[in-house]
Amino acid sequence: MGAGEPDFATPEFIREAAKAALDAGATRYTAVEGILPLRQAIARRASDGIAGSAVETSEVIVTAGSKQALFDACFVLFGPGDEVLVPTPAWTSYYEMIALARARPVEVHGRPELGLKVTAADLERAATTDTRGIILNSPCNPTGSLYSANELREIAALARDRGWWVISDEIYQRISYAGHAPSMLEVARERDNLVVVNGVAKAYAMTGWRIGWAIAAPEIVKAMTALQSHTTSNAATVSQYAALAALEDKTRSEDAIAGMVAEYRRRREAAVSVLRECGIPLLPPDAAFYLFLNVGRALPNDPEAGTSFAARLLEEEGVAVVPGAAFRAPEWIRVSYATSFDTVVEGAQRIAALWNRLLG
Ligand SMILES: Cc1ncc(COP(=O)(O)O)c(C=O)c1O
């Protein structure tokens, strides 16, 4: 229950489109910023329900997974002496990407009563004159928390007021159990300080294809393209055609996503009911496919309770989870339910068994 990737196969119509693309010659380099039809499809998709003007193709770059888009953005926007606010707990790579750009990640700890989310006021308090930006992740890995449109609006307004960049990682947007997960693009009327990152990995079960993208001002896209031209060149050509099929065939892709989300929901409900029964504090998982559990009470004198609990879980119960320390929340563990229903139920029961044993 450690892996952060869908256990489903990529939908068949997408695999078929990739095979057809290969046979049609999709075996060469593409433009560094990606094939035009895919960039157009991304721009069209991102323009749905948007607050400002429609997204132009010149605002889109295709990358080798959303991870590369996030790295490119950090490298292009931040440098030595800059501070970047990271609502914490957060996905482990943000801290490293910011550090790779020689900037300093600043942890802004989320509020327990808000599902470990931060408010605009929390960000304001953590800022200094060196603050240059923020990396926001809604829905959030590892907490499964979802920022409302209002919460996003307040953060966008603060960032605009302070002249900060906002990198908004929306990779889990389509995996929501609490209705539509709003994008920053839906609340920010002006977006010249915004880099919105998304991709096909999680929603379409396409982690291995490595296709993500960023939507940003044309000059930022140009800088990211220049960086990418010296690092990876284009994202894999055949994968770009597969992603194009995923975005263009709305009927089949929406069916596939709905089926996967329904199954995640079933697993989530089963796991939550087992874990709630034994009293482990857990956050309401509104989105993504993780449960974030506070195991501090089971190991009260251990400052790294999550790591110790995870090690014992592996050794004594044969269950792998990710210690919260990876997300800078050392009392917690992250449990992925992107695995079969029976494994999820059995895994939750074994977590409960260890918890009960430790609490005597
Ligand atoms: C929050 C978050 N952002 C980005 C990524 C990277 O996704 P991709 O496969 O598109 O690079 C992950 C993967 O685990 C993630 O959890």
The ligand as a MOL file (V3000), in Angstrom:
LIG
                    3D

  0  0  0     0  0            999 V3000
M  V30 BEGIN CTAB
M  V30 COUNTS 16 16 0 0 0
M  V30 BEGIN ATOM
M  V30 1 C 1.5870 15.4430 -6.1030 0
M  V30 2 C 2.2510 14.8020 -7.2650 0
M  V30 3 N 2.6520 15.5720 -8.2860 0
M  V30 4 C 3.2740 15.0400 -9.3540 0
M  V30 5 C 3.5220 13.6940 -9.4470 0
M  V30 6 C 4.2540 13.1780 -10.6540 0
M  V30 7 O 3.3970 12.6400 -11.5930 0
M  V30 8 P 3.8570 12.3160 -13.0800 0
M  V30 9 O 3.7890 10.8280 -13.1990 0
M  V30 10 O 2.8860 13.0260 -13.9760 0
M  V30 11 O 5.2510 12.8310 -13.2490 0
M  V30 12 C 3.1180 12.8370 -8.4170 0
M  V30 13 C 3.4130 11.4080 -8.4820 0
M  V30 14 O 3.3420 10.6780 -7.5300 0
M  V30 15 C 2.4560 13.4150 -7.3030 0
M  V30 16 O 2.0360 12.6570 -6.2910 0
M  V30 END ATOM
M  V30 BEGIN BOND
M  V30 1 1 1 2
M  V30 2 1 2 3
M  V30 3 2 2 15
M  V30 4 2 3 4
M  V30 5 1 4 5
M  V30 6 1 5 6
M  V30 7 2 5 12
M  V30 8 1 6 7
M  V30 9 1 7 8
M  V30 10 2 8 9
M  V30 11 1 8 10
M  V30 12 1 8 11
M  V30 13 1 12 13
M  V30 14 1 12 15
M  V30 15 2 13 14
M  V30 16 1 15 16
M  V30 END BOND
M  V30 END CTAB
M  END
